[in-house]
């Protein structure tokens, strides 16, 4: 893979400045991937190669980091990413019903994006709030105790869903 020129100079400067805070640039890999995602919404192969180059890492090394973190997207996503926790506590307390309701509302299944590019529906592993299951996350906002009533409230308050 060859280096891409997909980053603006401002992005390059931001990544370099961030990496300069670490003795080893690779320590800034997560923050760099988040920054790439902030600008591009997801991390394409070209962006990954360019970011790896700036961090003096191989694309494979950086891809390993990207793959490990499920909030780094390696495929295009919608403007709003809806994550449904599907780990055991949420599953036991109704996550399946929550997922079915949202899926019906958006007209997409897990891993899919609406045709208008607005929503992507993804599963996510335990968000560490099992005592408040079922748990849902939309972009960086987390919602707890999302039972049927809470979900209806949520869907009404988030008019765009
Ligand atoms: S199982 Fe869903 S937050 Fe822990």
Boltz pocket constraint, residues with backbone or C-beta under 6 A from the ligand:
constraints:
  - pocket:
      binder: B
      contacts: [[A, 85], [A, 86], [A, 87], [A, 88], [A, 89], [A, 90], [A, 91], [A, 125], [A, 126], [A, 127], [A, 128], [A, 129], [A, 130], [A, 131], [A, 133], [A, 134], [A, 135]]
      max_distance: 6.0
